[in-house]
Amino acid sequence: MTFSSDAATNPKSFAAVSVLLLALHMEAEGMEDEGQSSQSELPHSEDLQLALQESLCLESSAPVEKVFVDKKAVDKLTEGLLSHYLPDLQNSKRALQELTQNQLILLDTLDQEVTKFRECNALPDLNSLFTEAKVYHNKLVNIRKEMIMLHEKTTKLKKRALKLQQQKQKEALEKEQQREKELERERQLIAKPAKRT
């Protein structure tokens, strides 16, 4: 792998190298996840090398000196860079996964709440139901009052009928007694034949 000589001194160049190394490592991890390679085998794709060389050439207007870098040095630099940034990236990845999971739960909860609101809106208007219930309640109260009044009237009529019946029975009894008295008196007034002695 070749780098320009100002890569060590120019911060922009160093950042480009760091990005390339990080990209190489992430590509290696992606291949590990798919079961295509092991961690010890870092991919060194020619496309990434060309991209790095192009970025370094674009950044520096000075003539480019080709410097050959040892593969072990690149590996150690890669390891150092990865050990520095990888834990933070993994923590960020976990946090993003947790955030995504929480967002899915939140979306599901919101969907359930929206469904509940739609069901509530589908119900008839509650105000009209309460108004109707009040009207029927008033009707029931009026019917109850009328039934109480009718019950009182029937009770009074029964008492009056009983009194009339008792009065008629009393009058009939008095008439009967009067007639018996009159009959008794007539018997007494009827002349008795005198006994001859």
Rosetta silent file (secondary structure, phi, psi, omega in degrees, C-alpha in Angstrom):
SEQUENCE: MTFSSDAATNPKSFAAVSVLLLALHMEAEGMEDEGQSSQSELPHSEDLQLALQESLCLESSAPVEKVFVDKKAVDKLTEGLLSHYLPDLQNSKRALQELTQNQLILLDTLDQEVTKFRECNALPDLNSLFTEAKVYHNKLVNIRKEMIMLHEKTTKLKKRALKLQQQKQKEALEKEQQREKELERERQLIAKPAKRT
SCORE:     score description
SCORE:     0.000 S_00000001
   1 L     0.000  139.674 -178.865    0.000    0.000    0.000 S_00000001
   2 E  -118.362  142.882  177.630    1.401    3.468   -0.828 S_00000001
   3 E  -133.031  158.054  176.094    0.724    6.788    0.907 S_00000001
   4 L   -76.884  157.863 -174.894    1.971   10.292    0.337 S_00000001
   5 H   -70.720  -23.973 -179.171    4.685   11.583    2.670 S_00000001
   6 H   -84.550    4.477  179.914    2.495   14.368    4.029 S_00000001
   7 H   -64.418  -31.541 -179.055   -0.070   11.837    5.347 S_00000001
   8 L   -79.518  -28.933 -175.637    1.662   11.793    8.716 S_00000001
   9 L   -97.179  -31.298 -177.277    1.901   15.575    9.047 S_00000001
  10 L   -85.255  120.144 -178.119   -1.308   16.790    7.369 S_00000001
  11 H   -62.010  -35.699  179.839   -4.351   16.309    9.670 S_00000001
  12 H   -65.537  -39.997  178.865   -6.736   16.085    6.725 S_00000001
  13 H   -66.150  -40.853  179.369   -4.657   13.344    5.180 S_00000001
  14 H   -63.207  -40.216  177.923   -4.475   11.525    8.474 S_00000001
  15 H   -62.877  -39.613  179.117   -8.247   11.768    8.790 S_00000001
  16 H   -64.321  -40.728  178.703   -8.640   10.336    5.282 S_00000001
  17 H   -64.607  -42.579  179.749   -6.332    7.457    6.178 S_00000001
  18 H   -61.427  -42.837  179.590   -8.277    6.893    9.396 S_00000001
  19 H   -62.984  -41.017  179.428  -11.560    6.833    7.502 S_00000001
  20 H   -63.718  -43.850  179.898  -10.114    4.359    5.016 S_00000001
  21 H   -63.846  -42.087  178.658   -8.852    2.106    7.786 S_00000001
  22 H   -63.975  -39.276  178.347  -12.182    2.291    9.552 S_00000001
  23 H   -64.867  -39.585  177.652  -13.981    1.470    6.314 S_00000001
  24 H   -61.782  -43.765 -179.225  -11.681   -1.498    5.810 S_00000001
  25 H   -65.755  -43.461 -179.640  -12.430   -2.753    9.281 S_00000001
  26 H   -63.189  -35.866  177.001  -16.197   -2.269    8.913 S_00000001
  27 H   -65.719  -37.398  178.558  -16.061   -4.154    5.633 S_00000001
  28 H   -65.865  -41.587  178.288  -14.199   -6.930    7.424 S_00000001
  29 H   -64.356  -39.549  177.878  -16.841   -7.037   10.152 S_00000001
  30 H   -62.293  -38.050  178.740  -19.566   -7.161    7.547 S_00000001
  31 H   -71.458  -34.349  176.683  -17.884  -10.101    5.924 S_00000001
  32 H   -63.748  -44.892 -179.524  -17.495  -11.794    9.317 S_00000001
  33 H   -58.940  -33.394 -179.963  -21.208  -11.378   10.010 S_00000001
  34 L   -85.661   -5.084  179.072  -21.928  -13.064    6.714 S_00000001
  35 L    77.309   25.773 -176.518  -19.423  -15.809    7.506 S_00000001
  36 L   -96.589  -23.020  179.895  -17.199  -14.993    4.528 S_00000001
  37 L  -151.541  168.971  178.581  -13.922  -14.190    6.336 S_00000001
  38 L  -100.507  172.179 -175.028  -12.228  -14.202    9.769 S_00000001
  39 L   -69.416  -31.259 -177.431  -11.087  -11.207   11.842 S_00000001
  40 L   -69.139  -22.707 -178.830   -7.420  -11.808   11.103 S_00000001
  41 L   -98.228   95.776  177.408   -8.025  -11.375    7.374 S_00000001
  42 L   -83.429  134.881  179.806   -8.723   -7.682    6.750 S_00000001
  43 L   -74.270  134.093  175.696   -9.884   -6.966    3.207 S_00000001
  44 L  -117.918   81.349 -176.740   -7.563   -4.710    1.228 S_00000001
  45 L   -79.878  144.049 -178.992   -9.663   -3.824   -1.756 S_00000001
  46 H   -67.055  -30.043  179.380   -8.015   -1.974   -4.580 S_00000001
  47 H   -63.242  -43.268  179.950  -11.013    0.338   -4.865 S_00000001
  48 H   -67.095  -38.045  177.359  -10.508    1.649   -1.343 S_00000001
  49 H   -63.715  -43.688  178.733   -6.778    2.112   -1.946 S_00000001
  50 H   -63.562  -39.851  179.055   -7.483    4.031   -5.125 S_00000001
  51 H   -63.241  -40.405  179.101  -10.070    6.175   -3.328 S_00000001
  52 H   -65.587  -44.954 -179.693   -7.523    6.966   -0.605 S_00000001
  53 H   -62.424  -40.946  178.914   -4.822    7.841   -3.103 S_00000001
  54 H   -63.346  -42.543 -179.577   -7.254   10.083   -5.021 S_00000001
  55 H   -66.536  -37.594  178.437   -8.303   11.866   -1.833 S_00000001
  56 H   -68.299  -38.555  178.927   -4.682   12.365   -0.817 S_00000001
  57 H   -66.462  -38.801 -179.664   -3.776   13.650   -4.277 S_00000001
  58 H   -69.166  -35.184 -176.899   -6.707   16.067   -4.233 S_00000001
  59 H   -73.119  -37.744 -176.927   -5.831   17.358   -0.767 S_00000001
  60 L  -105.676  132.352  177.006   -2.186   18.095   -1.443 S_00000001
  61 L   -93.297   -6.971  179.203   -1.106   20.222   -4.332 S_00000001
  62 L   -73.939  159.626  177.744    2.537   19.370   -3.655 S_00000001
  63 L   -62.848  144.207 -174.088    4.207   16.693   -5.692 S_00000001
  64 L   -92.463  126.204  173.030    3.460   13.214   -4.395 S_00000001
  65 L  -100.663  134.531  179.948    6.243   11.082   -3.111 S_00000001
  66 L   -86.067  124.425  178.556    5.493    7.416   -3.046 S_00000001
  67 E  -121.004  132.868  178.585    6.288    5.860    0.309 S_00000001
  68 E   -92.812  129.468 -177.841    5.968    2.175    0.929 S_00000001
  69 L  -111.676  140.365 -179.458    4.443    1.300    4.285 S_00000001
  70 L   -68.756  142.114 -179.455    4.868   -2.028    5.973 S_00000001
  71 H   -64.137  -34.759  177.876    1.757   -4.164    6.183 S_00000001
  72 H   -63.648  -39.518  179.038    2.370   -4.786    9.893 S_00000001
  73 H   -63.999  -41.810  178.286    2.429   -1.049   10.526 S_00000001
  74 H   -62.948  -43.135  179.057   -0.874   -0.685    8.670 S_00000001
  75 H   -62.112  -42.374 -179.901   -2.339   -3.540   10.694 S_00000001
  76 H   -67.439  -41.306  176.150   -1.141   -1.987   13.965 S_00000001
  77 H   -60.816  -41.737  178.684   -2.451    1.417   12.941 S_00000001
  78 H   -62.376  -45.907  179.095   -5.723   -0.225   12.021 S_00000001
  79 H   -60.949  -44.508  179.975   -5.866   -2.046   15.344 S_00000001
  80 H   -62.336  -45.718  179.600   -5.075    1.141   17.251 S_00000001
  81 H   -62.985  -43.118 -179.545   -7.644    3.140   15.367 S_00000001
  82 H   -66.948  -40.983  179.621  -10.237    0.426   15.782 S_00000001
  83 H   -65.424  -27.232  179.080   -9.507   -0.024   19.491 S_00000001
  84 H   -78.023  -44.847 -173.464   -9.959    3.729   19.899 S_00000001
  85 H   -97.533  -26.013 -173.113  -13.178    4.163   17.911 S_00000001
  86 H   -61.335  -44.346  179.090  -14.773    0.693   17.869 S_00000001
  87 H   -58.787  -42.317  178.436  -16.127    0.636   21.469 S_00000001
  88 H   -64.367  -40.151  179.178  -17.845    3.984   20.942 S_00000001
  89 H   -66.264  -39.183  178.400  -19.218    2.818   17.619 S_00000001
  90 H   -67.083  -40.543  176.120  -20.483   -0.433   19.145 S_00000001
  91 H   -61.457  -41.684  178.264  -22.108    1.499   22.014 S_00000001
  92 H   -63.804  -39.574  179.129  -23.696    3.812   19.463 S_00000001
  93 H   -62.610  -44.901  178.494  -24.887    0.797   17.481 S_00000001
  94 H   -62.807  -42.999  179.840  -26.471   -0.733   20.615 S_00000001
  95 H   -62.660  -40.100  178.357  -28.052    2.594   21.538 S_00000001
  96 H   -66.641  -38.761  177.600  -29.463    2.948   18.025 S_00000001
  97 H   -63.983  -42.192  178.838  -30.834   -0.607   18.118 S_00000001
  98 H   -64.623  -41.564  178.558  -32.460    0.092   21.493 S_00000001
  99 H   -62.822  -41.747  178.890  -33.839    3.373   20.191 S_00000001
 100 H   -63.362  -42.449  179.070  -35.233    1.617   17.112 S_00000001
 101 H   -63.746  -43.481  178.439  -36.849   -1.052   19.287 S_00000001
 102 H   -63.782  -37.140  177.952  -38.362    1.612   21.565 S_00000001
 103 H   -65.335  -39.167  177.810  -39.633    3.504   18.527 S_00000001
 104 H   -63.825  -41.935  177.891  -41.307    0.339   17.235 S_00000001
 105 H   -62.865  -43.814  179.414  -42.964   -0.198   20.621 S_00000001
 106 H   -62.347  -42.074  178.638  -44.043    3.450   20.669 S_00000001
 107 H   -63.225  -40.191  178.607  -45.446    3.189   17.143 S_00000001
 108 H   -64.041  -43.423  178.569  -47.379    0.063   18.107 S_00000001
 109 H   -62.802  -44.417  178.908  -48.770    1.797   21.204 S_00000001
 110 H   -62.202  -39.314  178.517  -49.730    4.865   19.184 S_00000001
 111 H   -61.983  -41.444  178.003  -51.434    2.647   16.616 S_00000001
 112 H   -64.346  -42.199  179.476  -53.477    1.021   19.396 S_00000001
 113 H   -64.396  -41.001  178.342  -54.443    4.435   20.812 S_00000001
 114 H   -62.148  -40.586  177.794  -55.472    5.677   17.352 S_00000001
 115 H   -61.592  -42.046  178.824  -57.604    2.549   16.945 S_00000001
 116 H   -62.622  -43.107  179.391  -59.276    3.247   20.309 S_00000001
 117 H   -63.880  -38.691  178.109  -59.999    6.850   19.301 S_00000001
 118 H   -64.225  -40.024  178.172  -61.485    5.688   16.010 S_00000001
 119 H   -64.185  -39.391  178.694  -63.711    3.237   17.880 S_00000001
 120 H   -65.226  -40.030  178.987  -64.803    6.036   20.223 S_00000001
 121 H   -69.289  -25.873  179.275  -65.618    8.278   17.273 S_00000001
 122 H   -73.441  -23.747  178.234  -67.580    5.448   15.693 S_00000001
 123 L   -67.708  153.421  176.783  -69.910    5.312   18.708 S_00000001
 124 L   -60.783  160.625 -177.443  -73.052    7.475   18.575 S_00000001
 125 L   -61.784  125.215 -176.222  -72.779   10.933   20.024 S_00000001
 126 H   -67.014  -34.327 -179.593  -72.711   10.622   23.813 S_00000001
 127 H   -62.034  -42.973  179.627  -74.424   13.969   24.356 S_00000001
 128 H   -66.064  -36.365  177.544  -77.465   12.889   22.376 S_00000001
 129 H   -63.338  -43.495  179.802  -77.539    9.610   24.308 S_00000001
 130 H   -66.345  -39.181  177.726  -77.489   11.443   27.638 S_00000001
 131 H   -62.586  -44.389  179.244  -80.188   13.866   26.470 S_00000001
 132 H   -63.064  -41.952  179.177  -82.362   10.962   25.335 S_00000001
 133 H   -62.722  -38.386  178.963  -81.772    9.146   28.633 S_00000001
 134 H   -64.888  -42.047  178.913  -82.827   12.281   30.540 S_00000001
 135 H   -60.883  -47.087 -179.707  -86.043   12.553   28.508 S_00000001
 136 H   -66.588  -33.169  177.045  -86.923    8.900   29.185 S_00000001
 137 H   -64.383  -43.554  177.694  -86.062    9.318   32.854 S_00000001
 138 H   -61.909  -39.721  177.959  -88.479   12.258   33.089 S_00000001
 139 H   -62.373  -44.039  178.844  -91.159   10.172   31.372 S_00000001
 140 H   -62.002  -40.635  178.570  -90.617    7.359   33.860 S_00000001
 141 H   -62.049  -43.451  178.969  -90.860    9.813   36.788 S_00000001
 142 H   -63.365  -43.218  178.715  -94.149   11.175   35.407 S_00000001
 143 H   -61.230  -40.921  179.836  -95.552    7.657   34.902 S_00000001
 144 H   -63.079  -42.237  178.384  -94.558    6.793   38.482 S_00000001
 145 H   -61.491  -43.966  179.339  -96.319    9.904   39.801 S_00000001
 146 H   -62.510  -40.402  178.775  -99.451    9.015   37.844 S_00000001
 147 H   -64.656  -38.782  178.281  -99.353    5.456   39.176 S_00000001
 148 H   -64.525  -43.084  178.735  -99.033    6.751   42.751 S_00000001
 149 H   -62.360  -44.715  179.015 -101.976    9.106   42.195 S_00000001
 150 H   -61.839  -38.763  178.772 -104.059    6.298   40.686 S_00000001
 151 H   -63.911  -42.787  178.044 -103.177    4.044   43.612 S_00000001
 152 H   -63.147  -43.046  179.855 -104.249    6.719   46.088 S_00000001
 153 H   -63.157  -45.196  179.887 -107.514    7.266   44.215 S_00000001
 154 H   -63.577  -36.612  177.751 -108.292    3.544   44.081 S_00000001
 155 H   -63.297  -44.234  178.593 -107.513    3.253   47.800 S_00000001
 156 H   -63.354  -43.229  179.570 -109.915    6.122   48.553 S_00000001
 157 H   -62.606  -39.360  178.057 -112.574    4.619   46.293 S_00000001
 158 H   -63.864  -43.012  178.672 -112.224    1.259   48.026 S_00000001
 159 H   -62.426  -43.379 -179.622 -112.584    2.882   51.438 S_00000001
 160 H   -64.315  -42.634  179.187 -115.632    4.829   50.264 S_00000001
 161 H   -63.183  -38.855  178.302 -117.175    1.709   48.712 S_00000001
 162 H   -64.978  -42.415  178.330 -116.568   -0.158   51.962 S_00000001
 163 H   -63.295  -43.829  178.976 -118.169    2.642   53.956 S_00000001
 164 H   -61.920  -41.976  179.774 -121.146    2.722   51.593 S_00000001
 165 H   -63.519  -43.593  179.094 -121.503   -1.027   51.836 S_00000001
 166 H   -64.730  -39.591  179.456 -121.336   -0.897   55.629 S_00000001
 167 H   -65.218  -41.935  178.505 -123.838    1.968   55.673 S_00000001
 168 H   -63.806  -43.550  177.756 -126.245    0.066   53.418 S_00000001
 169 H   -61.209  -39.878  179.344 -125.898   -3.024   55.565 S_00000001
 170 H   -65.405  -44.336  179.431 -126.584   -0.903   58.652 S_00000001
 171 H   -63.888  -42.418  179.297 -129.596    0.720   57.009 S_00000001
 172 H   -63.418  -39.529  178.960 -130.895   -2.655   55.874 S_00000001
 173 H   -66.071  -42.054  179.288 -130.417   -4.013   59.400 S_00000001
 174 H   -64.577  -41.205  177.787 -132.161   -1.001   60.903 S_00000001
 175 H   -61.510  -42.641  179.533 -135.034   -1.395   58.429 S_00000001
 176 H   -62.184  -43.461  179.694 -135.291   -5.039   59.296 S_00000001
 177 H   -65.820  -41.037  178.916 -135.327   -4.241   62.997 S_00000001
 178 H   -61.896  -43.652  179.939 -137.882   -1.478   62.437 S_00000001
 179 H   -64.584  -40.364  178.050 -140.101   -3.835   60.504 S_00000001
 180 H   -63.931  -38.428  177.992 -139.815   -6.482   63.208 S_00000001
 181 H   -64.213  -43.939  179.873 -140.764   -3.887   65.826 S_00000001
 182 H   -63.257  -40.958  177.316 -143.725   -2.817   63.770 S_00000001
 183 H   -63.191  -39.567  179.489 -144.790   -6.417   63.336 S_00000001
 184 H   -66.011  -41.525  179.885 -144.422   -6.966   67.067 S_00000001
 185 H   -65.853  -41.716  177.558 -146.432   -3.898   67.805 S_00000001
 186 H   -60.896  -39.045  178.917 -149.166   -4.963   65.400 S_00000001
 187 H   -63.937  -39.728 -178.753 -149.331   -8.312   67.094 S_00000001
 188 H   -70.437  -32.360 -178.261 -149.675   -6.640   70.420 S_00000001
 189 H   -77.339  -24.886  178.831 -152.393   -4.320   69.114 S_00000001
 190 L   -61.482  128.872 -176.485 -154.398   -7.095   67.626 S_00000001
 191 L   -64.392  136.293  177.793 -157.132   -7.745   70.074 S_00000001
 192 L   -94.725  133.880  176.145 -156.839  -10.875   72.010 S_00000001
 193 L   -64.681  134.770 -177.739 -160.078  -12.702   72.535 S_00000001
 194 L   -77.491  147.618 -178.441 -161.019  -12.649   76.158 S_00000001
 195 L   -83.805  135.486  178.779 -161.341  -15.922   77.925 S_00000001
 196 L   -87.906  128.751  176.945 -164.823  -16.735   79.176 S_00000001
 197 L  -112.025    0.000    0.000 -165.003  -17.786   82.690 S_00000001
